[in-house]
Amino acid sequence: MAQPNPRDTRRRVSDYRARLRAQGLKPIQIWVPDVGSRAFLEQAHLQSIAVSRSPTEEEDQAFVDAVADWGDA
């Protein structure tokens, strides 16, 4: 399969973005944690231990359960 021409790709992307802007949309970039990284997993584990040892653990868990209940959505 032939490689796409970079100029054609840039033009298509530019046209696509222009159509979105014409619809009143604005591009943004969002950086989020890499939930698969070892550092994230280690930190999540440490934080879960801290929460489980908290004197308000039951209330904290009740809050999480309340906001996580999406019903039949």
TIMAR-775870 format. One record per atom (N, C-alpha, C): residue number from 1; residue in one letter; x, y, z. Coordinates in pm, 1 decimal, padded with zeros to 6 digits. Layout:
! residues N
SITE   k r       xx       yy       zz
SITE NUM A        X        Y        Z
...
END
This chain:
! residues 73
SITE   k r       xx       yy       zz
SITE   1 M  00084.4 -00117.3  00000.0
SITE   1 M  00000.0  00000.0  00000.0
SITE   1 M  00089.4  00124.2  00000.0
SITE   2 A  00057.9  00219.4 -00083.2
SITE   2 A  00138.5  00340.3 -00095.6
SITE   2 A  00117.8  00431.5  00024.9
SITE   3 Q  00224.1  00498.9  00064.2
SITE   3 Q  00216.8  00594.1  00174.3
SITE   3 Q  00144.6  00720.4  00128.1
SITE   4 P  00058.9  00777.6  00214.6
SITE   4 P -00009.8  00901.0  00175.6
SITE   4 P  00089.9  01016.2  00163.8
SITE   5 N  00059.4  01106.3  00074.1
SITE   5 N  00142.3  01224.3  00055.3
SITE   5 N  00123.1  01315.7  00176.1
SITE   6 P  00232.1  01355.5  00245.4
SITE   6 P  00217.8  01441.4  00363.4
SITE   6 P  00143.0  01571.8  00334.8
SITE   7 R  00159.1  01626.3  00214.4
SITE   7 R  00087.4  01749.9  00180.2
SITE   7 R -00062.2  01726.0  00173.2
SITE   8 D -00102.4  01611.0  00114.9
SITE   8 D -00244.8  01577.7  00108.0
SITE   8 D -00302.2  01558.5  00248.9
SITE   9 T -00226.6  01492.5  00333.9
SITE   9 T -00271.3  01469.8  00471.2
SITE   9 T -00287.1  01602.4  00544.2
SITE  10 R -00188.6  01690.3  00532.6
SITE  10 R -00197.6  01821.5  00597.6
SITE  10 R -00317.4  01900.1  00546.4
SITE  11 R -00343.1  01891.6  00415.3
SITE  11 R -00456.7  01964.2  00358.5
SITE  11 R -00587.9  01909.5  00411.5
SITE  12 R -00600.3  01776.5  00416.4
SITE  12 R -00723.1  01714.5  00468.7
SITE  12 R -00745.2  01752.2  00615.0
SITE  13 V -00639.7  01748.5  00694.2
SITE  13 V -00651.5  01784.8  00835.6
SITE  13 V -00689.1  01931.4  00847.7
SITE  14 S -00625.7  02015.4  00769.6
SITE  14 S -00656.8  02159.0  00772.4
SITE  14 S -00802.1  02184.7  00732.9
SITE  15 D -00848.5  02117.8  00629.2
SITE  15 D -00987.8  02132.8  00586.2
SITE  15 D -01084.3  02084.4  00694.4
SITE  16 Y -01052.2  01972.0  00756.0
SITE  16 Y -01136.0  01916.5  00862.2
SITE  16 Y -01145.6  02014.1  00979.1
SITE  17 R -01030.8  02068.3  01020.1
SITE  17 R -01030.4  02163.6  01131.0
SITE  17 R -01107.2  02291.1  01095.3
SITE  18 A -01096.3  02334.5  00970.6
SITE  18 A -01170.2  02454.2  00927.1
SITE  18 A -01321.3  02428.9  00934.8
SITE  19 R -01365.8  02307.7  00895.6
SITE  19 R -01508.0  02275.1  00905.7
SITE  19 R -01555.4  02276.0  01050.7
SITE  20 L -01474.4  02222.8  01139.8
SITE  20 L -01510.7  02222.7  01281.0
SITE  20 L -01516.9  02365.2  01336.3
SITE  21 R -01420.0  02448.0  01299.9
SITE  21 R -01422.5  02587.8  01346.0
SITE  21 R -01545.5  02659.7  01292.1
SITE  22 A -01583.5  02628.4  01168.3
SITE  22 A -01702.3  02689.5  01108.4
SITE  22 A -01829.0  02649.9  01185.0
SITE  23 Q -01823.8  02535.9  01254.7
SITE  23 Q -01936.9  02491.8  01336.9
SITE  23 Q -01931.8  02553.1  01477.2
SITE  24 G -01834.0  02640.7  01499.6
SITE  24 G -01822.1  02706.0  01629.3
SITE  24 G -01740.6  02629.0  01731.2
SITE  25 L -01666.0  02529.8  01686.6
SITE  25 L -01584.6  02450.2  01778.4
SITE  25 L -01442.3  02503.9  01784.2
SITE  26 K -01375.0  02477.0  01894.8
SITE  26 K -01239.6  02525.3  01917.2
SITE  26 K -01152.3  02407.2  01959.5
SITE  27 P -01036.0  02390.7  01898.6
SITE  27 P -00949.8  02279.2  01938.5
SITE  27 P -00882.4  02308.6  02072.3
SITE  28 I -00871.0  02204.4  02153.5
SITE  28 I -00798.0  02215.0  02279.1
SITE  28 I -00710.5  02091.8  02294.1
SITE  29 Q -00611.9  02101.5  02382.7
SITE  29 Q -00526.9  01987.2  02411.8
SITE  29 Q -00535.7  01960.3  02560.3
SITE  30 I -00558.0  01835.6  02595.8
SITE  30 I -00571.6  01796.8  02735.6
SITE  30 I -00468.8  01688.9  02766.5
SITE  31 W -00392.7  01710.0  02871.7
SITE  31 W -00297.3  01610.6  02917.4
SITE  31 W -00357.0  01540.6  03038.7
SITE  32 V -00359.4  01410.1  03034.4
SITE  32 V -00416.4  01330.9  03143.7
SITE  32 V -00311.7  01231.0  03193.7
SITE  33 P -00326.8  01185.2  03316.2
SITE  33 P -00230.5  01086.7  03368.1
SITE  33 P -00231.4  00959.1  03284.0
SITE  34 D -00114.8  00899.3  03270.4
SITE  34 D -00102.8  00770.3  03202.0
SITE  34 D -00134.5  00662.7  03305.0
SITE  35 V -00259.8  00616.9  03304.8
SITE  35 V -00304.6  00522.8  03407.2
SITE  35 V -00238.2  00386.0  03396.0
SITE  36 G -00164.0  00363.7  03290.4
SITE  36 G -00092.7  00237.4  03275.6
SITE  36 G  00052.5  00244.4  03321.3
SITE  37 S  00097.5  00364.6  03358.5
SITE  37 S  00238.5  00378.2  03397.9
SITE  37 S  00260.6  00322.2  03537.6
SITE  38 R  00379.5  00274.6  03559.8
SITE  38 R  00415.3  00217.9  03690.2
SITE  38 R  00404.0  00325.0  03799.8
SITE  39 A  00449.3  00446.8  03771.6
SITE  39 A  00444.3  00554.7  03870.9
SITE  39 A  00299.9  00584.4  03911.2
SITE  40 F  00208.6  00586.4  03813.7
SITE  40 F  00068.0  00611.1  03845.4
SITE  40 F  00012.7  00499.3  03932.3
SITE  41 L  00039.8  00376.1  03894.5
SITE  41 L -00011.8  00261.6  03969.6
SITE  41 L  00040.7  00261.2  04113.2
SITE  42 E  00169.2  00292.7  04129.7
SITE  42 E  00226.5  00297.6  04264.1
SITE  42 E  00159.6  00407.5  04347.0
SITE  43 Q  00141.7  00525.3  04288.0
SITE  43 Q  00080.4  00636.6  04360.1
SITE  43 Q -00066.1  00605.3  04393.9
SITE  44 A -00138.5  00545.7  04301.5
SITE  44 A -00277.6  00509.0  04327.4
SITE  44 A -00285.3  00409.4  04443.4
SITE  45 H -00192.4  00315.4  04445.4
SITE  45 H -00189.7  00217.1  04554.0
SITE  45 H -00163.3  00285.2  04688.1
SITE  46 L -00064.3  00373.5  04691.7
SITE  46 L -00032.6  00444.7  04816.1
SITE  46 L -00151.0  00528.3  04863.7
SITE  47 Q -00217.9  00594.0  04771.0
SITE  47 Q -00332.2  00676.6  04809.0
SITE  47 Q -00449.5  00591.3  04856.9
SITE  48 S -00468.8  00475.0  04795.0
SITE  48 S -00578.7  00388.9  04840.1
SITE  48 S -00552.4  00335.7  04980.4
SITE  49 I -00426.6  00308.3  05011.9
SITE  49 I -00391.8  00265.6  05148.3
SITE  49 I -00419.2  00378.9  05246.4
SITE  50 A -00378.6  00500.8  05209.5
SITE  50 A -00400.5  00615.6  05297.6
SITE  50 A -00549.7  00636.5  05324.3
SITE  51 V -00630.4  00625.3  05220.3
SITE  51 V -00775.3  00643.5  05237.6
SITE  51 V -00833.1  00532.8  05325.7
SITE  52 S -00788.8  00410.5  05304.5
SITE  52 S -00844.4  00299.4  05382.9
SITE  52 S -00808.7  00309.2  05530.4
SITE  53 R -00700.2  00379.0  05561.0
SITE  53 R -00658.0  00394.6  05700.5
SITE  53 R -00710.8  00523.6  05763.4
SITE  54 S -00783.9  00601.1  05686.9
SITE  54 S -00835.9  00728.1  05735.6
SITE  54 S -00944.9  00705.4  05839.6
SITE  55 P -00950.7  00790.7  05941.8
SITE  55 P -01058.6  00777.3  06040.6
SITE  55 P -01196.5  00805.8  05981.1
SITE  56 T -01200.4  00870.1  05864.6
SITE  56 T -01329.3  00899.0  05799.3
SITE  56 T -01351.8  00808.0  05678.8
SITE  57 E -01287.5  00693.1  05679.7
SITE  57 E -01295.1  00601.1  05564.9
SITE  57 E -01438.2  00563.7  05529.0
SITE  58 E -01521.9  00535.5  05628.1
SITE  58 E -01659.6  00494.3  05599.3
SITE  58 E -01738.0  00606.0  05532.0
SITE  59 E -01722.8  00727.4  05581.5
SITE  59 E -01791.7  00841.7  05520.8
SITE  59 E -01737.8  00869.2  05380.5
SITE  60 D -01606.1  00857.1  05366.6
SITE  60 D -01545.3  00878.8  05234.8
SITE  60 D -01598.0  00777.8  05133.5
SITE  61 Q -01605.1  00650.5  05174.1
SITE  61 Q -01653.9  00546.8  05083.4
SITE  61 Q -01801.0  00566.8  05051.6
SITE  62 A -01878.3  00610.5  05149.6
SITE  62 A -02020.5  00637.4  05125.9
SITE  62 A -02037.0  00747.8  05022.0
SITE  63 F -01952.0  00849.5  05030.1
SITE  63 F -01956.9  00957.6  04931.4
SITE  63 F -01924.1  00904.4  04791.9
SITE  64 V -01817.0  00826.2  04782.4
SITE  64 V -01778.0  00770.3  04651.8
SITE  64 V -01890.5  00683.3  04596.4
SITE  65 D -01948.9  00601.3  04680.1
SITE  65 D -02060.0  00516.3  04635.0
SITE  65 D -02178.1  00599.7  04588.2
SITE  66 A -02205.4  00708.8  04658.5
SITE  66 A -02321.0  00794.0  04622.1
SITE  66 A -02299.5  00860.9  04487.0
SITE  67 V -02181.2  00912.8  04463.1
SITE  67 V -02159.2  00983.2  04335.4
SITE  67 V -02133.5  00886.4  04221.1
SITE  68 A -02099.9  00761.4  04252.5
SITE  68 A -02073.8  00664.3  04147.6
SITE  68 A -02199.2  00589.8  04104.4
SITE  69 D -02307.7  00604.2  04174.5
SITE  69 D -02432.0  00535.2  04140.8
SITE  69 D -02501.8  00609.4  04027.3
SITE  70 W -02492.4  00556.3  03907.7
SITE  70 W -02548.8  00620.0  03789.5
SITE  70 W -02685.2  00559.9  03754.0
SITE  71 G -02736.2  00475.0  03840.7
SITE  71 G -02864.8  00414.7  03814.3
SITE  71 G -02861.7  00326.7  03691.3
SITE  72 D -02963.2  00341.3  03605.7
SITE  72 D -02973.1  00259.8  03485.3
SITE  72 D -02915.2  00327.8  03362.3
SITE  73 A -02836.6  00431.7  03382.6
SITE  73 A -02782.5  00508.2  03269.4
SITE  73 A -02696.1  00424.3  03179.8
END
